[in-house]
């Protein structure tokens, strides 16, 4: 079949300030007007339980669609806060 776009979510711990700042800056690059190069190339590496790389995939045309910041309800008090980022890629190809 024809390769199509793929959408998926990633979770980042809110207290990981460097990663969160990089994702926020990248998200802003894709806002109107989009900056050149807002779509990135990334590698997704899947490791086996032994730590050996099982497979890897190249994601081309990767960009952020948005994010969800969870409500701070008291029921989960004491748990780490995770921010969910919605991602999209133009293509995914297995590399190993």
Helices and strands as residue ranges (DSSP letters): E 6-13, H 17-29, E 40-47, E 53-69, G 74-76, E 82-89, E 91-94
